[in-house]
């Protein structure tokens, strides 16, 4: 009886880019303690986008291959004593994750707009009020952020979409996404996100599907730029 072959997980783009950079490090092109070229120059050398490069550098930092010093640059760490293996997956690419969220939630909010109820809008209003309080107190309202997006999906009446929205949001807890959040999130970014949530809610309350979709996509694009960069 033939045994089923183990499925090989496709390597994400940031893993491939990280492997390229580490190969350059191991070949001596970037020796230990040296500073890597700027993100712009390195992205051009490798022929990749800056967001993909940034994800790769975060993966290399988590792997211990480089150290990112804010305001100074990216430096090569001494080679580890253990054998070097290809960069492991540290979660979905944040760039691809946000693209998927924009595609799905841009549609979800249109469905939700056609099926709003006083109860659903009331629940979203309570979530927004709690977010305002958290942001004013300097706390990160990540769980309330999730509650807002999943709440909109729930108004669509489609349980599959609720699950997809929740699963995509929860990818924020992967190692690479968490590391990016710690590095780039601030009270200022959360204030901006709150204002964008307010715009989405206003469009839902007005039962304006086109404005709701535009507000949702604008929010997720702005979130991508704050989180990952251009």
C-alpha positions as CSV (number, residue, x, y, z in Angstrom):
1,X,0.0,0.0,0.0
2,X,1.4,3.4,-1.0
3,X,1.8,5.9,1.7
4,X,0.7,9.4,1.0
5,X,3.5,11.8,0.3
6,X,3.9,14.6,2.8
7,X,2.9,17.9,1.3
8,X,5.6,20.4,1.1
9,X,4.6,23.9,2.2
10,X,5.3,26.5,-0.5
11,X,7.9,29.1,0.6
12,X,6.6,32.5,1.1
13,X,8.2,35.4,-0.7
14,X,9.7,36.9,2.4
15,X,11.3,33.5,3.2
16,X,12.9,33.4,-0.3
17,X,14.2,37.0,0.0
18,X,15.6,36.3,3.5
19,X,17.4,33.2,2.2
20,X,18.9,35.3,-0.6
21,X,20.2,37.9,2.0
22,X,21.5,35.2,4.3
23,X,23.3,33.5,1.4
24,X,25.1,36.9,0.7
25,X,26.0,37.0,4.4
26,X,27.4,33.5,4.4
27,X,29.4,34.1,1.3
28,X,31.1,37.1,2.9
29,X,29.4,39.7,0.7
30,X,28.1,41.2,4.0
31,X,30.6,40.3,6.7
32,X,29.7,40.2,10.5
33,X,29.2,43.6,12.1
34,X,28.9,45.3,8.7
35,X,25.9,47.4,8.0
36,X,23.6,46.3,5.1
37,X,22.7,48.8,2.4
38,X,19.7,51.0,2.8
39,X,16.3,49.3,2.3
40,X,15.9,51.2,-1.0
41,X,19.3,50.1,-2.3
42,X,19.0,46.5,-1.1
43,X,15.5,46.2,-2.6
44,X,16.8,47.4,-5.9
45,X,19.8,45.0,-5.8
46,X,17.5,42.0,-5.1
47,X,14.7,43.1,-7.4
48,X,12.0,43.0,-4.8
49,X,9.5,45.5,-3.3
50,X,10.5,47.3,-0.1
51,X,7.6,45.8,1.9
52,X,8.8,42.3,0.9
53,X,12.3,43.2,1.9
54,X,11.2,44.6,5.2
55,X,9.4,41.4,6.0
56,X,12.5,39.4,5.1
57,X,14.7,41.6,7.3
58,X,12.2,41.1,10.2
59,X,12.4,37.3,9.6
60,X,16.2,37.5,9.7
61,X,16.2,39.5,12.9
62,X,13.9,36.9,14.5
63,X,16.3,34.2,13.2
64,X,19.3,36.0,14.8
65,X,21.1,36.8,11.5
66,X,20.8,40.6,11.6
67,X,20.1,43.3,14.1
68,X,17.8,46.2,13.2
69,X,18.8,49.4,15.0
70,X,16.2,52.1,14.7
71,X,17.8,55.3,13.3
72,X,21.1,53.6,12.6
73,X,20.6,50.7,10.2
74,X,20.7,46.9,9.9
75,X,23.8,45.1,11.0
76,X,25.0,41.6,10.4
77,X,25.2,39.4,13.5
78,X,28.1,37.0,14.2
79,X,27.4,33.6,12.6
80,X,25.6,31.2,14.9
81,X,27.3,28.1,16.2
82,X,24.3,26.0,15.1
83,X,24.0,24.9,11.4
84,X,22.2,27.4,9.2
85,X,18.9,26.2,7.8
86,X,16.6,28.0,5.3
87,X,14.4,30.7,7.0
88,X,11.4,29.0,8.5
89,X,7.9,30.3,8.1
90,X,6.9,32.8,10.7
91,X,3.4,33.3,9.6
92,X,1.7,34.7,6.5
93,X,3.2,37.6,4.7
94,X,1.8,40.8,6.3
95,X,1.6,42.4,2.9
96,X,-0.4,39.5,1.4
97,X,-2.5,39.2,4.5
98,X,-3.7,42.8,4.2
99,X,-4.3,42.4,0.5
100,X,-6.6,39.4,1.3
101,X,-8.3,41.4,4.1
102,X,-9.0,44.3,1.7
103,X,-10.5,41.9,-0.9
104,X,-12.7,40.0,1.5
105,X,-13.7,42.8,3.9
106,X,-14.4,45.2,1.1
107,X,-17.1,42.8,0.0
108,X,-18.3,41.8,3.5
109,X,-19.0,45.4,4.4
110,X,-21.3,45.8,1.4
111,X,-23.3,42.8,2.5
112,X,-23.4,44.1,6.0
113,X,-24.6,47.4,4.8
114,X,-27.7,45.8,3.2
115,X,-28.5,43.9,6.4
116,X,-27.8,46.4,9.2
117,X,-30.0,46.1,12.3
118,X,-30.4,48.4,15.3
119,X,-28.9,45.7,17.4
120,X,-25.9,45.2,15.1
121,X,-25.2,48.9,14.8
122,X,-25.6,49.3,18.6
123,X,-23.0,46.6,19.2
124,X,-20.6,48.3,16.8
125,X,-21.2,51.7,18.5
126,X,-20.4,50.1,21.9
127,X,-17.2,48.7,20.5
128,X,-16.2,52.1,19.1
129,X,-16.9,53.7,22.4
130,X,-14.6,51.2,24.2
131,X,-11.9,51.8,21.5
132,X,-12.1,55.6,22.1
133,X,-11.6,55.0,25.8
134,X,-8.7,52.7,25.3
135,X,-6.9,55.0,22.9
136,X,-7.5,58.0,25.2
137,X,-5.9,55.9,28.0
138,X,-2.9,55.0,25.9
139,X,-3.9,51.3,25.6
140,X,-3.7,49.3,22.4
141,X,-7.3,48.2,21.6
142,X,-6.3,45.2,19.5
143,X,-9.1,42.9,20.8
144,X,-11.7,45.7,20.2
145,X,-10.3,46.2,16.7
146,X,-11.0,42.5,16.1
147,X,-14.4,42.8,17.6
148,X,-15.3,45.6,15.3
149,X,-14.2,43.8,12.1
150,X,-15.8,40.5,13.1
151,X,-19.0,42.4,14.2
152,X,-19.3,43.8,10.7
153,X,-18.9,40.3,9.2
154,X,-21.6,39.0,11.6
155,X,-24.0,41.6,10.2
156,X,-23.5,40.1,6.7
157,X,-25.3,37.0,8.0
158,X,-22.7,34.7,6.5
159,X,-21.0,32.5,9.0
160,X,-18.2,31.4,6.6
161,X,-17.3,35.1,6.1
162,X,-17.3,35.6,9.9
163,X,-14.8,32.7,10.2
164,X,-12.6,34.0,7.4
165,X,-12.5,37.6,8.7
166,X,-11.6,36.3,12.2
167,X,-8.9,33.9,10.9
168,X,-7.3,36.6,8.8
169,X,-7.3,39.1,11.7
170,X,-5.8,36.5,14.0
171,X,-2.8,36.2,11.8
172,X,-1.7,39.4,13.4
173,X,-0.5,37.2,16.3
174,X,2.1,35.3,14.1
175,X,5.7,36.0,14.9
176,X,6.5,38.2,11.9
177,X,3.2,40.2,12.3
178,X,3.7,40.6,16.0
179,X,7.3,41.8,15.6
180,X,6.2,44.4,13.0
181,X,3.4,45.6,15.3
182,X,5.8,46.1,18.2
183,X,8.1,48.1,16.1
184,X,5.7,50.3,14.2
185,X,2.5,50.6,16.2
186,X,2.0,53.7,18.5
187,X,-0.7,55.8,20.1
188,X,-0.7,57.9,16.9
189,X,-1.3,54.9,14.6
190,X,-4.2,53.8,16.8
191,X,-5.8,57.3,16.8
192,X,-5.7,57.1,13.0
193,X,-7.2,53.7,12.9
194,X,-10.0,54.8,15.3
195,X,-10.9,57.7,13.0
196,X,-11.0,55.2,10.0
197,X,-13.3,52.9,12.0
198,X,-15.6,55.9,12.7
199,X,-15.9,56.6,9.0
200,X,-16.8,52.9,8.3
201,X,-19.4,53.0,11.0
202,X,-20.9,56.3,9.7
203,X,-21.3,54.7,6.2
204,X,-22.9,51.6,7.7
205,X,-25.3,53.8,9.7
206,X,-26.2,55.7,6.6
207,X,-26.7,52.4,4.7
208,X,-24.4,53.6,2.0
209,X,-22.7,50.5,0.5
210,X,-20.3,52.3,-1.8
211,X,-19.1,54.7,0.9
212,X,-18.8,51.8,3.3
213,X,-16.7,49.8,0.9
214,X,-14.5,52.8,0.1
215,X,-14.0,53.5,3.8
216,X,-13.1,49.9,4.6
217,X,-10.6,49.7,1.8
218,X,-9.1,53.1,2.7
219,X,-8.7,51.9,6.3
220,X,-7.0,48.6,5.3
221,X,-4.7,50.4,2.9
222,X,-3.8,53.0,5.5
223,X,-3.2,50.2,8.0
224,X,-0.9,48.5,5.6
225,X,1.1,51.6,5.1
226,X,1.4,52.3,8.8
227,X,2.3,48.6,9.6
228,X,4.5,47.6,6.7
229,X,5.3,50.8,4.7
230,X,5.1,51.5,1.0
